[in-house]
Amino acid sequence: MLNLLGLAILIAGALVLNELRRGLVDARVDSLTTQGELIATILDEYATAGEPAPMMNSALASQWLQVLSNPKTQRARLFDAQGHVIADSEWVADRVQSRPLPPARRRDAEREFHFHLPRFGRPSNEQLAKTELQAELHQALSGRRWAGVRMGEDGKRVVSVSIPIQRVQAVLGVLTLEANDVDEIIARERAALIPFILIAIAVTLFSSLLLNRLVAQPVRRLSRAADSVRLSRARAISLPDLADRDDEIGDLTRSLEDMTHSLSERMDAIERFAADVAHEIRNPLTSLRSAVETLDLVKDVAARERLLGILKNDVQRLDRLVTDISNASRLDAELSRDQPKPIDMERLISDVVSLYQATARAGDVAVRFEPPGAMESPTVMGREGPLSQIFRNLIDNARSFSPPGGEVVVGLARAKGLVIATVSDSGPGIPPENLETVFERFYTSRPKGTAFGGNSGLGLSIARQIAEAHGGHLKAANRIHPDGSAGGAVFILTLPEVRA
């Protein structure tokens, strides 16, 4: 805006100058025409006669011209019918036209040759002025008025008006009024524009310095801070003086700080995840190594079978860990790859539950879905694959804690703009102190009699991460029977509803 302001001042000044020149010339032409018509009327009335033949009294016309003309502001000349000057306001004012002499020339042949050369070359200003004046007089002597700008004898432009003096139809002479102060007035106006030009230059310089100080330098600081993060492996950009600014640079600084802070948290999470993975994998590997080292020393068949069973369980545990770790590591990429779209939650849960019902075997824990009834099916904005994974993880976790012949119930409801889905089991429930820790990575707490290593401890953590990525929340609670006893765990998923 400031740079455009400087240019606008210059452009406006140039436009004002052009309009002023045209307006000044038009005003001069109108003024000279009015005065010329007045003088021509008086000369026609008092300095011309019609008998025996139309003629103009040159002496009387000169006297009237002396009275009516104003030689200080304009030049008035009177020409007869043959184009000869019979009166000139400069004669009346005793004004002597002067012009500076050319510089002295050396008296050699070359200089003499060049001294005479202009007579055969380009015509002088005086010759051009006479030519244009003759053309003007020729038009006026034909009975047509002439008004415009032409060159004067001194090389300057003059505003000239030539009005024929007529007696009936006979043209007895021509009155010419000239004003040569147009260039002087324009020169003064140009000089008056100098302060505007200087102000425009000052504004442009000031705006450039301001942009350099407020934009260029802060951007360079941000660039150096970003380079320091890259080169010194720093975790965040910290420029508090720029972050406090209430402009685009402040927005950029805060965005960069938030971005680097988010990346730092992501790196910390990856490091913690890697440490947890290493710890979890170390246990089955240690058990495998011990079993392998002991296997050759054991001769009893029953003992060898028990060791082989341990080896099999550890291999399955490792396979489960590697699968869940792979799913957890791909979760961010899957969430960022797919674009959210409206999803019918009743249809989604029905498809997931139908898969468990179709693959159920005798003695397996049953899975049942309780639809919302007659109300319209709720809709959420999300990604179908990750949302399906939430319910698969919750159902698998609930089945693992339910006794044989038990049942897992999946419910769906709507309340205050939220979609609420529940997954309930018939197991022993969750200790109150562990209602939040069950969502930590690799956390497992199983009742007695449950097979060790059957779960990696990542399922609930992955489910909560997906829920939060969709703007929702996942929490755990316990079902309470009317008699006050625990009746199993219930996981409650809440997601924002999307109205059609």
Secondary structure, 3 states (H helix, E strand, C coil): CHHHHHHHHHHHHHHHHHHHHHHHHHHHHHHHHHHHHHHHHHHHHHCEECCCCCEECHHHHHHHHHHHCCCCCCEEEEEECCCCEEEEHHHHCCCCCCCCCCCCCCCCHHHHHHHHHHHHCCCCHHHHHHHHHHHHHHHHHCCCCEEEEEECCCCCEEEEEEEEEEECCEEEEEEEEEECCHHHHHHHHHHHHHHHHHHHHHHHHHHHHHHHHHHHHHHHHHHHHHHHHHHCCCCCCCCHHHHCCCCHHHHHHHHHHHHHHHHHHHHHHHHHHHHHHHHHHHHHHHHHHHHHHHHCCCCCHHHHHHHHHHHHHHHHHHHHHHHHHHHHHHHHHHHHHCCCEEEEHHHHHHHHHHHHHHCCCCCCCEEEEECCCCCCCCEEEECHHHHHHHHHHHHHHHHHHCCCCCEEEEEEEEECCEEEEEEECCCCCCCHHHCCHHHCCCCCCCCCCCCCCCCCCCHHHHHHHHHHHCCCEEEEEEEECCCCCEEEEEEEEEEEECCC
